[in-house]
Amino acid sequence: MKHPKTKGIIGILTGGGDVPGLNPAIRAVTIRALREGYKVIGIRRGWGGLVDMVRDPHADNSRHYYELTEDIVNKAGRTGGTFLHSSRTRASHVPKERVPLHLQDKYDKEINDLTPEVLANLDYIGINYLIPIGGDDTLSYAVRLSQEGVKVVAIPKTMDNDVPGTDYCIGFSTCITRTIAMTHDLRTCAGSHERILVLEVFGRYAGFTAMLPTLAGAANRCVIPEYQFSIERLAELLCEDRYTNPSKYSVVLISEGATYSGEEMVFQGEEADMFGHKKLGGIGEIVSLKLKELTPRFCKGEVVNTINQKLGYMVRCGDPDAMDSIVPMAYGNLALDLINKGLHGRLVILRNGRYDNAPIEIITSSKKLVDVNKFYNTDRLRPIYNSFEFMPQMIL
């Protein structure tokens, strides 16, 4: 498909979980690109749109991609979620039952690499530059496409804040802002009934979403995926916190991927997505019940009831906060700066308080986790904070 009289065609997509800040990023890219003479194509449902589309001028591909205008992005730019929709499609590992109908004669293995189709589809719609917005799963496939010759400029997004190479991922600020606010709201219930408040938050492999609110004073303790904790020690500390609190309650934040000694990650079921991830959820409830069982040992024989609350989608729904409105705007413009310079194979980042970019390969070269030795007190089960001098804005 030819698109004459344009500087080039930019494709943009969002993959993985939704977060506040995606629509401002799409808006920033589109507004700047259109005003500089580019055409912008919004690809729907992440990599799913590029897997499912049909290379036929008579086919209806409106569910898979469409042209973006200022009017379209302005309406959505201040809202949460992603109007391009999202999926956890992994184009290099598509199960047989997920292969599109028009490709089933060609791809009949149990797991299929549809990258040749993705490359052909990008060429069919004339994409010169591709801007994927996502976490390490979505962007790991962007690395693959970059290696295949696609001109990719990636934008990091995930409320877990665990994309390597950047201090900040879109969605993180709104997540921790909401976590702090909701934790403080739930204190009224915990205090009224003199209970232990157990809050489960996002964080499959990285504990940043539990660490930062605890560092900010929202909770007494937090447990994170990077350190397998002792449930007995947690019970002892929370009973101690409750005893010293005039209102007789205590609070712990639990990352969804946290485990305690002798136990493994808790999943809602056995079904896994294309990246091999089972849906997490339930560690908060298990810990809550176990804490109640242990309280007589550490609360002078008293059984202390608990309040268990999974914050879940409440921290990822709705509108973005100030930081998740500003950073996506900057990231989108950074992506266009690189494209205007003819640069690609890059990840736009925030590092030490400054906007920058890094080679896209950094996404798959390492894991971004809490440095337990540096930032987490494994005996006290909470963040270590000594000097903040010269620390980055988000500390960890």
C-alpha positions in Angstrom: 0.0 0.0 0.0 1.5 3.4 -1.0 0.9 6.6 0.8 2.2 9.4 -1.3 3.2 12.9 -0.2 4.2 12.0 3.3 7.5 12.2 5.1 7.0 8.6 6.1 4.6 6.3 8.0 4.8 5.7 11.7 3.1 2.7 13.3 2.3 2.8 17.0 0.9 0.0 19.2 0.4 -0.8 22.9 0.9 -4.3 24.3 0.5 -6.1 27.7 -1.5 -4.7 30.6 -3.2 -1.3 30.4 -1.9 1.5 32.5 -2.8 5.2 32.8 -0.5 7.2 30.5 -0.8 5.1 27.3 -3.2 7.5 25.6 -1.1 10.6 26.4 1.9 8.8 24.8 -0.1 7.9 21.7 -1.4 11.5 21.5 2.1 12.9 21.8 3.5 10.8 19.1 0.6 11.4 16.7 0.3 15.2 17.2 4.0 15.7 16.7 4.3 13.3 13.8 1.3 14.7 11.9 2.5 18.3 12.2 5.9 17.3 10.9 4.5 15.6 7.8 4.2 11.9 8.8 1.2 9.7 8.5 0.4 7.7 11.7 -1.2 4.2 11.7 -2.6 2.9 15.0 -2.1 -0.8 15.3 -4.8 -2.4 17.4 -4.4 -5.0 20.1 -0.6 -4.9 20.3 1.2 -7.5 18.3 -2.2 -9.1 17.8 -3.2 -6.6 15.1 -0.1 -7.4 13.1 -0.6 -11.1 13.4 -4.3 -11.2 12.5 -4.5 -8.7 9.6 -5.1 -9.9 6.1 -3.0 -8.7 3.2 -5.9 -8.2 0.8 -7.1 -4.7 -0.4 -10.7 -6.1 -0.2 -10.4 -7.3 3.3 -11.8 -5.4 6.3 -8.8 -4.7 8.5 -10.4 -2.0 10.5 -10.2 -4.2 13.6 -6.5 -4.5 13.2 -5.2 -1.0 12.2 -6.4 2.5 11.2 -5.1 5.9 10.5 -4.9 8.3 13.4 -5.8 11.9 13.3 -5.5 14.8 15.8 -9.2 14.7 16.5 -9.0 11.0 17.4 -6.0 11.3 19.8 -7.2 14.6 21.4 -10.4 12.9 22.5 -8.5 10.1 24.2 -5.3 11.8 25.2 -6.3 12.8 28.7 -7.9 9.5 29.6 -6.6 6.2 31.0 -6.3 2.8 29.4 -5.4 2.5 25.7 -7.9 3.3 22.9 -5.8 1.2 20.6 -6.6 -1.8 22.9 -4.0 -4.3 24.0 -3.2 -8.0 24.1 -0.6 -10.4 25.3 0.1 -11.8 21.8 3.6 -13.0 21.3 4.0 -13.2 17.5 7.0 -15.6 17.7 5.2 -18.1 19.9 1.6 -18.4 18.6 -0.3 -21.5 19.7 -1.9 -23.6 16.9 -5.4 -22.7 18.1 -4.6 -19.0 18.0 -3.2 -18.9 14.4 -5.6 -16.8 12.3 -7.9 -18.8 10.0 -6.3 -17.5 6.8 -2.9 -18.8 7.9 -3.8 -22.2 9.4 -2.8 -24.1 6.2 0.7 -22.5 6.4 1.3 -22.7 10.2 0.2 -26.0 11.8 2.7 -26.6 14.6 1.7 -26.6 18.2 3.7 -23.3 18.6 4.3 -21.1 15.5 6.6 -18.2 14.7 4.6 -15.8 12.7 7.3 -13.2 12.5 7.5 -13.6 8.7 3.8 -12.6 8.6 4.4 -9.6 10.9 7.2 -8.4 8.6 5.1 -8.8 5.5 2.2 -7.0 7.2 4.4 -4.0 8.2 5.6 -3.8 4.6 2.0 -4.1 3.3 0.7 -1.1 5.3 3.9 0.8 4.5 5.3 1.3 8.0 8.7 3.1 8.0 9.1 3.4 11.7 7.4 1.4 14.5 6.8 2.7 18.0 5.8 -0.1 20.4 4.8 0.9 23.9 5.0 -1.9 26.5 6.7 -3.8 29.2 9.6 -6.2 28.9 7.5 -8.9 27.3 6.0 -6.7 24.6 9.4 -4.9 24.0 11.4 -8.2 23.9 9.6 -8.9 20.7 10.4 -5.4 19.5 14.0 -6.3 20.0 13.5 -9.3 17.7 11.9 -7.1 15.0 14.7 -4.6 15.3 17.2 -7.4 14.7 15.0 -8.4 11.6 15.6 -4.9 10.2 12.4 -3.1 11.3 13.1 0.5 12.4 11.9 0.4 16.0 11.9 3.1 18.6 10.4 1.7 21.9 8.7 3.4 24.8 8.7 1.6 28.2 5.4 1.0 30.0 4.6 -1.1 33.1 3.3 -0.3 36.5 5.9 -2.8 37.9 8.6 -0.4 36.6 10.8 -3.3 35.7 11.9 -2.6 32.1 15.7 -2.6 32.2 17.7 0.5 31.2 15.2 3.1 32.5 14.5 4.6 35.9 10.8 5.1 34.9 8.1 3.3 33.0 4.7 4.8 32.1 2.1 3.8 34.7 4.3 3.5 37.7 3.5 6.9 39.3 -0.2 6.5 39.1 0.1 3.0 40.5 2.1 4.0 43.6 0.0 7.2 44.1 -3.2 5.1 44.1 -1.6 2.5 46.4 -0.6 5.1 48.9 -4.0 6.8 48.8 -6.0 3.5 49.1 -3.8 2.2 51.9 -4.4 5.3 53.9 -8.2 5.0 53.2 -8.2 1.4 54.4 -6.5 2.4 57.6 -9.8 3.6 59.0 -11.2 0.0 58.7 -8.1 -1.5 60.2 -8.0 1.0 63.1 -11.7 0.7 63.8 -11.4 -3.0 64.4 -7.8 -3.2 65.6 -6.8 -5.5 62.8 -3.8 -6.3 60.6 -4.3 -4.8 57.1 -2.9 -7.0 54.3 -2.8 -5.4 50.9 -1.8 -7.3 47.8 -0.3 -5.2 45.0 1.1 -5.8 41.5 4.7 -7.0 41.1 5.4 -10.4 39.5 9.2 -10.4 39.7 10.0 -7.0 41.0 8.9 -5.4 44.2 9.0 -1.7 43.4 5.2 -1.2 43.7 5.4 -2.4 47.3 8.7 -0.8 48.2 8.0 2.8 47.2 4.6 3.2 49.1 6.2 1.6 52.1 9.2 4.0 51.8 6.6 6.8 51.7 5.1 5.7 55.0 2.0 3.9 53.7 2.8 0.6 55.4 4.8 -0.8 58.2 6.2 -3.7 56.3 6.4 -5.0 52.7 7.3 -8.3 51.2 8.7 -8.6 47.7 9.4 -11.2 45.0 13.2 -10.8 45.3 13.3 -12.1 48.8 11.6 -15.2 50.2 10.4 -14.1 53.6 9.6 -15.9 56.9 5.9 -15.8 57.6 6.6 -16.2 61.3 8.9 -13.2 61.2 6.3 -11.1 59.4 3.7 -12.1 62.0 6.1 -11.1 64.8 6.8 -7.7 63.3 3.2 -6.9 62.5 2.1 -7.8 66.0 4.9 -5.6 67.3 3.8 -2.7 65.0 0.2 -3.2 66.2 1.2 -3.2 69.9 3.2 0.1 69.5 0.4 1.8 67.5 -2.0 3.8 69.7 -4.8 2.8 67.3 -3.8 -0.9 67.5 -3.4 -1.9 63.9 -0.6 -2.5 61.4 -0.2 -2.6 57.7 1.8 -4.8 55.2 2.0 -4.5 51.4 2.5 -7.8 49.6 3.8 -8.1 46.0 1.7 -10.6 44.0 4.9 -12.5 43.2 6.1 -12.7 46.8 6.7 -16.1 48.4 7.4 -17.2 52.0 9.7 -20.0 53.1 8.6 -23.4 51.8 6.0 -22.0 49.4 5.9 -21.0 45.7 4.1 -18.3 43.7 0.4 -18.4 44.0 -1.6 -18.6 40.7 -5.3 -18.2 39.9 -5.1 -21.1 37.5 -2.9 -23.1 35.3 -3.6 -21.3 32.0 -0.6 -19.3 30.8 -0.3 -16.4 28.3 1.9 -16.6 25.2 4.9 -15.3 27.3 4.5 -18.3 29.6 3.0 -16.3 32.5 0.2 -17.7 34.6 -2.2 -15.2 36.2 -1.0 -14.4 39.7 -3.2 -13.7 42.6 -4.0 -15.0 46.0 -0.8 -14.6 48.1 -2.5 -11.8 50.0 -5.3 -14.1 51.1 -3.0 -16.9 52.0 -0.7 -14.6 54.1 -3.8 -13.0 55.7 -5.1 -16.4 56.9 -1.6 -17.5 58.1 -1.0 -14.3 60.0 -4.3 -14.7 61.9 -3.3 -18.2 62.8 0.1 -17.0 64.1 -1.0 -14.0 66.0 -1.6 -15.7 69.4 2.1 -16.6 69.4 3.2 -13.0 69.1 0.2 -11.0 70.5 0.2 -12.4 74.1 -2.3 -15.2 73.2 -4.7 -12.9 71.4 -6.2 -13.9 68.1 -6.0 -10.8 65.8 -8.2 -10.7 62.8 -7.0 -9.4 59.5 -8.4 -7.4 56.6 -7.3 -8.7 53.2 -7.7 -6.5 50.2 -6.3 -7.0 46.7 -5.8 -3.6 45.1 -5.5 -5.1 41.6 -7.1 -3.2 38.8 -8.1 -0.3 41.0 -4.5 1.1 40.7 -4.4 0.7 36.9 -7.8 2.0 35.9 -8.9 5.6 35.4 -7.0 8.7 34.5 -3.2 9.2 34.7 -1.7 11.4 37.5 0.5 14.4 36.7 3.7 12.3 36.2 1.9 9.8 33.9 0.6 12.7 31.9 4.0 14.5 31.5 6.4 11.6 31.1 4.4 10.0 28.2 4.3 13.4 26.5 8.1 13.6 26.8 8.7 10.0 25.7 6.5 10.4 22.6 8.5 13.5 21.6 11.8 11.8 22.3 10.7 9.0 20.0 10.0 11.6 17.2 13.4 13.3 17.9 15.1 10.0 17.2 13.0 9.3 14.1 13.8 12.8 12.7 17.5 12.0 13.2 17.1 8.8 11.3 17.9 6.8 14.4 16.2 3.5 15.4 16.9 0.4 17.5 16.5 2.6 20.6 14.5 2.7 23.8 13.5 6.1 25.2 14.3 6.4 28.9 14.6 8.4 32.0 17.9 8.0 33.8 19.0 10.0 36.9 16.3 12.5 36.3 17.2 13.2 32.7 15.5 12.0 29.5 17.7 10.0 27.2 17.7 6.9 25.0 19.5 3.6 25.1 20.1 0.6 22.7 16.9 -1.4 22.5 18.9 -4.6 23.2 19.2 -3.4 26.9 15.6 -4.7 27.3 16.7 -8.4 26.9 20.2 -8.1 28.3 19.3 -8.1 32.0 16.5 -8.1 34.6 15.5 -5.0 36.5 14.9 -6.0 40.1 15.1 -4.5 43.6 18.7 -4.6 44.8 17.9 -6.4 48.1 21.4 -5.9 49.6 21.2 -2.2 49.0 17.6 -1.3 49.5 15.8 -4.0 51.5 16.1 -4.9 55.2 15.6 -8.6 55.2 15.3 -8.8 59.0 12.9 -5.9 59.4 11.0 -6.6 56.1 10.9 -3.0 54.9 13.0 -0.6 52.8 16.4 0.6 53.9 16.7 4.3 53.7 19.9 6.1 54.8 21.2 9.0 52.7 19.1 10.2 49.8 21.9 12.5 48.5 22.4 12.0 44.7 19.8 9.3 44.5 17.5 9.2 41.5 14.0 10.6 41.8 12.3 7.2 42.3 15.1 6.1 44.7 15.3 2.5 43.8 
